[in-house]
Amino acid sequence: MNKQNLYFAIFAMFGILIVHEFWQQSQTVEAVPYSRLETMLKEGQITELKIYDNYITGTLKEGVDGNKQVVVANRVDPRLAEQLTQYNIPFTQVYESKFFSTLLSWVVPALVFFGIWMLIFRKFAGKQGMGGGFMNIGKSKAKVYVEQQTGVAFEDVAGVDESKAELQEIVDFLKAPEEYGKLGARMPKGILLVGPPGTGKTMLARAVAGEAGVPFFSISGSEFVEMFVGVGAARVRDLFEQARKSAPAIIFIDELDALGRARTAAGFGGNDEREQTLNQLLVELDGFDPSAGLVLLAATNRPEVLDPALLRAGRFDRQVLVDRPDKAGRIAILQVHMKKVLLDEDVNAEHVADLTTGFSGADLANLVNEAALLATRRKADKVAMEDFSQAIERIVAGLEKKNRLLNPKERRIVAYHEVGHALTALALPGSDPVYKISIIPRGIGALGYTMQRPTEDRFLMTKEELEYKIAVLLGGRAAEKLIFNHLSTGAADDIARATDIARNMVTRYGMDDDIGFVVYEENQYGFLTQQHTPGPHGCNASDNTARRIDASVRRIIDDSFALSYKIVERNREQLERCAQLLLEKETLLESELTELTRNLHRVGDLQAAETELAPA
């Protein structure tokens, strides 16, 4: 019974009681005391009496009080029958049925309390995620999609061609299993999509649902785990039972890490709800019949925490990496999202892709939307390239803080600091071109920023390139020391990043001759964070080695800072000119920097720079 029917039944019961009460009142015209009834009997005004258990009714003669009326009196004398015989008036004993009124007196309160209980319980169940009540608590809450119900196909997913190829094979397998079975091949039991957040794992799964043409059961890993022990395991069983009835079918579990976290001996033991749910999932995967046509598809951005028993072959036969797109992938993704907005002629997807190195698919979708919002805000007819540039700055550096006013001294420090970064980057070979510098505060703590535009995607970096990168980071501090001969807190983030690069060079990459090709700090790779597992001294090394590591890191930082200082010192004229113009305009673009730094003293490679810029 749903809520509307329950309300209707309660109102109907109350209505019946009210009608019954009115009907009883309508039968009573006048109520008289028992003494008055005796007087009327003596005077012969009553023609007939009916005796009930608790009252007496009588009919008056015509003409009495003008009309025929009915009188009612409470019965007070049990010897009434003997008294009535002397008046020679017909009277009868009436046995009244009280079944209906008794039934209502029991049923209506029970229905009222039942309705209140159902409303309270459903409200509580909705808050606790119980699936609508105790009867459905062990039922799977998977959503079922068939064919084009998701509204997403493979053509709508760009930038992940290799992943699409893997999933396309599964779709073809489901559509024509006999073609793949000619050589004895069997359908993979499970496919795990792994990758950073926002790279399109869930969208790929939705595209599979749109392409497969078979029932697609979609559920989140967190929906298996409840406050009651055993509920998650029951839902796993119910999900696979539903899928087997609809085979061939696909089961998609999003955020698998919420369900499949690795089991440890220090856990809660066999009564842990998550462990029981994981055990049930492992059992169901082992019980897969390859001929049944069931495929388990899962997604996670934390593969490092998954249980090894879940990842072995025979359960998840394939692990498909859905990584951040390269330049070609970013262009394809931008073209998909740019179709939904009105673009100006100057918008170039390739140019936008150059400025968005490291962006995920979700980041690019958000970028297009932010650009469209900026164009709408300035009441433009189309989205221009300038809107995309501002949107990139907003995403990377944060929102402009135009009301955060700096005093003149701080503005000068920030201006020279940012120009120091830019000049160092322009002077060193192989550095990414400087796209824009600004002293407009953005985000939480950025008082200015220097944006570089990578010319290509890089996957490896040499020792010299890392040292150049550190030098660029320290270029702002070098400019401050050269011009003002003092140090400020503005370089705190630069120093932290430079120190991190230098420590990785020594402890992870084996790039220091004194320490050697030894790893002292292992990295547990994760898509959410880069988590280190240092020892007692910050790395897995002895006291003596830890001191040598600190000395090597210090030496790399000092050498890079010396290089940065020499660059800004030899290019002080350009530094002054660029800083003054930056203070006037607050923002300098690449073309303006190129014009201002025509006579910039550049260095060739690291060896030449050390020889040319070595202190006398």
Secondary structure as the mmCIF struct_conf table of DSSP 4:
data_model
#
loop_
_struct_conf.conf_type_id
_struct_conf.id
_struct_conf.beg_label_comp_id
_struct_conf.beg_label_asym_id
_struct_conf.beg_label_seq_id
_struct_conf.end_label_comp_id
_struct_conf.end_label_asym_id
_struct_conf.end_label_seq_id
HELX_RH_AL_P HELX_RH_AL_P1 LYS A 3 SER A 26
TURN_TY1_P TURN_TY1_P1 GLN A 27 GLN A 27
BEND BEND1 VAL A 29 VAL A 29
STRN STRN1 GLU A 30 ALA A 31
HELX_RH_AL_P HELX_RH_AL_P2 TYR A 34 LYS A 42
TURN_TY1_P TURN_TY1_P2 GLU A 43 GLY A 44
STRN STRN2 ILE A 46 ILE A 51
BEND BEND2 ASP A 53 ASN A 54
STRN STRN3 TYR A 55 LEU A 60
HELX_LH_PP_P HELX_LH_PP_P1 LYS A 61 LYS A 61
TURN_TY1_P TURN_TY1_P3 GLU A 62 GLY A 63
HELX_RH_3T_P HELX_RH_3T_P1 VAL A 64 GLY A 66
BEND BEND3 ASN A 67 ASN A 67
STRN STRN4 VAL A 70 ASN A 74
TURN_TY1_P TURN_TY1_P4 PRO A 78 ARG A 79
HELX_RH_AL_P HELX_RH_AL_P3 LEU A 80 LEU A 84
HELX_RH_3T_P HELX_RH_3T_P2 THR A 85 TYR A 87
TURN_TY1_P TURN_TY1_P5 ASN A 88 ASN A 88
STRN STRN5 PHE A 91 GLN A 93
HELX_RH_AL_P HELX_RH_AL_P4 PHE A 99 GLN A 128
TURN_TY1_P TURN_TY1_P6 GLY A 129 GLY A 129
BEND BEND4 GLY A 131 GLY A 133
HELX_RH_3T_P HELX_RH_3T_P3 PHE A 134 ASN A 136
TURN_TY1_P TURN_TY1_P7 ILE A 137 GLY A 138
BEND BEND5 LYS A 139 LYS A 139
STRN STRN6 LYS A 143 TYR A 145
HELX_RH_3T_P HELX_RH_3T_P4 GLU A 147 THR A 150
HELX_RH_3T_P HELX_RH_3T_P5 PHE A 154 ASP A 156
BEND BEND6 GLY A 159 GLY A 159
HELX_RH_AL_P HELX_RH_AL_P5 ASP A 161 LYS A 175
HELX_RH_AL_P HELX_RH_AL_P6 PRO A 177 TYR A 180
TURN_TY1_P TURN_TY1_P8 GLY A 181 GLY A 184
BEND BEND7 LYS A 189 LYS A 189
STRN STRN7 GLY A 190 VAL A 194
BEND BEND8 PRO A 196 PRO A 196
TURN_TY1_P TURN_TY1_P9 PRO A 197 GLY A 198
BEND BEND9 THR A 199 GLY A 200
HELX_RH_AL_P HELX_RH_AL_P7 LYS A 201 ALA A 212
BEND BEND10 VAL A 214 VAL A 214
STRN STRN8 PHE A 216 SER A 220
HELX_RH_3T_P HELX_RH_3T_P6 GLY A 221 PHE A 224
BEND BEND11 MET A 227 PHE A 228
TURN_TY1_P TURN_TY1_P10 VAL A 229 GLY A 230
HELX_RH_AL_P HELX_RH_AL_P8 VAL A 231 LYS A 245
TURN_TY1_P TURN_TY1_P11 SER A 246 SER A 246
BEND BEND12 PRO A 248 PRO A 248
STRN STRN9 ALA A 249 ASP A 254
BEND BEND13 GLU A 255 GLU A 255
HELX_RH_3T_P HELX_RH_3T_P7 LEU A 256 ALA A 258
TURN_TY1_P TURN_TY1_P12 LEU A 259 LEU A 259
STRN STRN10 ARG A 261 ARG A 261
HELX_LH_PP_P HELX_LH_PP_P2 ALA A 262 ARG A 263
TURN_TY1_P TURN_TY1_P13 ALA A 265 ALA A 266
BEND BEND14 GLY A 267 GLY A 267
HELX_RH_3T_P HELX_RH_3T_P8 GLY A 269 ASN A 271
HELX_RH_AL_P HELX_RH_AL_P9 GLU A 273 ASP A 286
TURN_TY1_P TURN_TY1_P14 GLY A 287 GLY A 287
HELX_RH_3T_P HELX_RH_3T_P9 PRO A 290 ALA A 292
STRN STRN11 LEU A 294 THR A 300
BEND BEND15 ASN A 301 ASN A 301
HELX_RH_3T_P HELX_RH_3T_P10 PRO A 303 VAL A 305
STRN STRN12 LEU A 306 LEU A 306
HELX_RH_AL_P HELX_RH_AL_P10 PRO A 308 LEU A 311
BEND BEND16 ARG A 312 ARG A 312
TURN_TY1_P TURN_TY1_P15 ALA A 313 ARG A 315
BEND BEND17 PHE A 316 PHE A 316
STRN STRN13 ARG A 318 LEU A 321
HELX_RH_AL_P HELX_RH_AL_P11 LYS A 327 MET A 338
TURN_TY1_P TURN_TY1_P16 LYS A 339 LYS A 340
BEND BEND18 VAL A 341 VAL A 341
STRN STRN14 LEU A 343 LEU A 343
TURN_TY1_P TURN_TY1_P17 GLU A 345 ASP A 346
HELX_RH_AL_P HELX_RH_AL_P12 ALA A 349 ASP A 354
TURN_TY1_P TURN_TY1_P18 LEU A 355 LEU A 355
TURN_TY1_P TURN_TY1_P19 THR A 357 GLY A 358
HELX_RH_AL_P HELX_RH_AL_P13 GLY A 361 ARG A 377
TURN_TY1_P TURN_TY1_P20 ARG A 378 LYS A 379
BEND BEND19 ASP A 381 LYS A 382
STRN STRN15 VAL A 383 VAL A 383
HELX_RH_AL_P HELX_RH_AL_P14 MET A 385 ALA A 397
STRN STRN16 GLU A 400 GLU A 400
TURN_TY1_P TURN_TY1_P21 LYS A 402 ASN A 403
HELX_LH_PP_P HELX_LH_PP_P3 LEU A 405 ASN A 407
HELX_RH_AL_P HELX_RH_AL_P15 PRO A 408 ALA A 427
BEND BEND20 LEU A 428 LEU A 428
TURN_TY1_P TURN_TY1_P22 PRO A 429 GLY A 430
HELX_LH_PP_P HELX_LH_PP_P4 SER A 431 PRO A 433
STRN STRN17 VAL A 434 SER A 438
BEND BEND21 ILE A 440 ILE A 440
STRN STRN18 ARG A 442 ARG A 442
TURN_TY1_P TURN_TY1_P23 GLY A 443 GLY A 445
STRN STRN19 ALA A 446 ALA A 446
BEND BEND22 LEU A 447 LEU A 447
STRN STRN20 TYR A 449 GLN A 452
BEND BEND23 THR A 455 GLU A 456
BEND BEND24 PHE A 459 PHE A 459
HELX_RH_AL_P HELX_RH_AL_P16 LYS A 463 LEU A 473
TURN_TY1_P TURN_TY1_P24 LEU A 474 LEU A 474
HELX_RH_AL_P HELX_RH_AL_P17 GLY A 475 PHE A 484
BEND BEND25 ASN A 485 HIS A 486
HELX_RH_3T_P HELX_RH_3T_P11 THR A 489 ALA A 491
HELX_RH_AL_P HELX_RH_AL_P18 ALA A 492 THR A 507
TURN_TY1_P TURN_TY1_P25 ARG A 508 ARG A 508
BEND BEND26 TYR A 509 TYR A 509
TURN_TY1_P TURN_TY1_P26 ASP A 513 ILE A 515
BEND BEND27 PHE A 517 PHE A 517
BEND BEND28 GLU A 521 GLU A 521
STRN STRN21 ASN A 523 GLN A 524
BEND BEND29 PHE A 527 LEU A 528
STRN STRN22 GLN A 531 HIS A 532
TURN_TY1_P TURN_TY1_P27 PRO A 536 HIS A 537
BEND BEND30 GLY A 538 ALA A 541
HELX_RH_AL_P HELX_RH_AL_P19 ASP A 543 ARG A 570
TURN_TY1_P TURN_TY1_P28 ASN A 571 ASN A 571
HELX_RH_AL_P HELX_RH_AL_P20 ARG A 572 LYS A 585
BEND BEND31 GLU A 586 GLU A 586
STRN STRN23 THR A 587 LEU A 589
HELX_RH_AL_P HELX_RH_AL_P21 GLU A 590 LEU A 596
TURN_TY1_P TURN_TY1_P29 THR A 597 ASN A 599
BEND BEND32 ASP A 605 ASP A 605
HELX_RH_AL_P HELX_RH_AL_P22 LEU A 606 GLU A 612
BEND BEND33 LEU A 613 LEU A 613
#
